[in-house]
Amino acid sequence: MVTELPERDAEGYLIEPGDWSEDIARALAQEENIELSDDHWDTLRFMRDYFDEHQVIADARFVIKHLAERVGKDAQKKLFELYPYGYVKQACKIAGMRRPRAWSTG
């Protein structure tokens, strides 16, 4: 089944985070050549829940702290193994966030 992607900006980030779904995440991950694992889904769902609660994108530090509950002290390393081109470039995009303008691409 082909998922039709909602409107995105020039860099591929969703214009409206509310348009996100897990099917959209799968399609965006495929574009990034990422096969979503349980750890990916855990981080993506945490990011979505954080956004729903706070209406801002979770800082990578919060995602690392959350991931540490699963993988321990190597959580930062694990985050960058999951998203090798960076938290903003891949995790935020796959989670359906708008491109954070004030952050680096790391």
C-alpha positions as a Python dict, from the first residue, in 0.01 Angstrom:
ca = {
    (1, 'M'): (0, 0, 0),
    (2, 'V'): (137, 341, -99),
    (3, 'T'): (90, 616, 158),
    (4, 'E'): (19, 958, 16),
    (5, 'L'): (231, 1208, 205),
    (6, 'P'): (80, 1535, 327),
    (7, 'E'): (220, 1875, 232),
    (8, 'R'): (588, 1919, 320),
    (9, 'D'): (841, 2200, 311),
    (10, 'A'): (1138, 2214, 73),
    (11, 'E'): (1344, 1997, 311),
    (12, 'G'): (1077, 1727, 345),
    (13, 'Y'): (939, 1816, 690),
    (14, 'L'): (563, 1813, 740),
    (15, 'I'): (400, 2156, 725),
    (16, 'E'): (139, 2047, 981),
    (17, 'P'): (253, 1804, 1253),
    (18, 'G'): (-111, 1706, 1302),
    (19, 'D'): (-103, 1536, 961),
    (20, 'W'): (136, 1270, 1099),
    (21, 'S'): (45, 903, 1133),
    (22, 'E'): (247, 587, 1178),
    (23, 'D'): (198, 514, 807),
    (24, 'I'): (343, 858, 728),
    (25, 'A'): (636, 778, 959),
    (26, 'R'): (703, 455, 770),
    (27, 'A'): (704, 641, 438),
    (28, 'L'): (933, 916, 570),
    (29, 'A'): (1167, 658, 723),
    (30, 'Q'): (1183, 475, 391),
    (31, 'E'): (1292, 801, 223),
    (32, 'E'): (1570, 825, 484),
    (33, 'N'): (1667, 458, 427),
    (34, 'I'): (1574, 371, 785),
    (35, 'E'): (1396, 49, 875),
    (36, 'L'): (1196, 131, 1186),
    (37, 'S'): (1274, -89, 1488),
    (38, 'D'): (1110, -101, 1830),
    (39, 'D'): (1364, 157, 1953),
    (40, 'H'): (1275, 389, 1664),
    (41, 'W'): (905, 358, 1745),
    (42, 'D'): (974, 420, 2113),
    (43, 'T'): (1156, 745, 2038),
    (44, 'L'): (904, 857, 1776),
    (45, 'R'): (606, 795, 2004),
    (46, 'F'): (782, 975, 2290),
    (47, 'M'): (847, 1273, 2061),
    (48, 'R'): (483, 1278, 1947),
    (49, 'D'): (352, 1253, 2304),
    (50, 'Y'): (587, 1531, 2414),
    (51, 'F'): (471, 1750, 2126),
    (52, 'D'): (104, 1679, 2201),
    (53, 'E'): (155, 1775, 2566),
    (54, 'H'): (385, 2079, 2525),
    (55, 'Q'): (323, 2196, 2165),
    (56, 'V'): (700, 2214, 2110),
    (57, 'I'): (951, 1964, 1977),
    (58, 'A'): (1128, 1761, 2244),
    (59, 'D'): (1491, 1858, 2283),
    (60, 'A'): (1725, 1569, 2203),
    (61, 'R'): (1828, 1562, 2572),
    (62, 'F'): (1474, 1464, 2671),
    (63, 'V'): (1465, 1190, 2409),
    (64, 'I'): (1803, 1061, 2529),
    (65, 'K'): (1678, 1057, 2889),
    (66, 'H'): (1369, 865, 2779),
    (67, 'L'): (1574, 623, 2569),
    (68, 'A'): (1807, 564, 2866),
    (69, 'E'): (1517, 392, 3042),
    (70, 'R'): (1542, 120, 2775),
    (71, 'V'): (1911, 108, 2688),
    (72, 'G'): (2092, 259, 2987),
    (73, 'K'): (2394, 485, 2980),
    (74, 'D'): (2456, 438, 2606),
    (75, 'A'): (2135, 621, 2516),
    (76, 'Q'): (2305, 913, 2341),
    (77, 'K'): (2511, 676, 2128),
    (78, 'K'): (2199, 471, 2057),
    (79, 'L'): (2002, 779, 1944),
    (80, 'F'): (2267, 856, 1684),
    (81, 'E'): (2280, 492, 1576),
    (82, 'L'): (1903, 505, 1520),
    (83, 'Y'): (1926, 835, 1330),
    (84, 'P'): (2279, 848, 1185),
    (85, 'Y'): (2227, 1180, 1006),
    (86, 'G'): (2110, 1347, 1325),
    (87, 'Y'): (1817, 1406, 1554),
    (88, 'V'): (1681, 1705, 1360),
    (89, 'K'): (1752, 1573, 1011),
    (90, 'Q'): (1595, 1233, 1065),
    (91, 'A'): (1416, 1184, 1398),
    (92, 'C'): (1225, 1513, 1388),
    (93, 'K'): (1136, 1461, 1024),
    (94, 'I'): (1012, 1103, 1069),
    (95, 'A'): (818, 1208, 1382),
    (96, 'G'): (631, 1459, 1168),
    (97, 'M'): (771, 1773, 1327),
    (98, 'R'): (826, 2102, 1149),
    (99, 'R'): (1193, 2179, 1083),
    (100, 'P'): (1331, 2341, 1400),
    (101, 'R'): (1476, 2666, 1265),
    (102, 'A'): (1693, 2756, 1563),
    (103, 'W'): (1873, 2420, 1586),
    (104, 'S'): (2171, 2287, 1402),
    (105, 'T'): (2115, 1990, 1175),
    (106, 'G'): (2277, 1753, 1426),
}
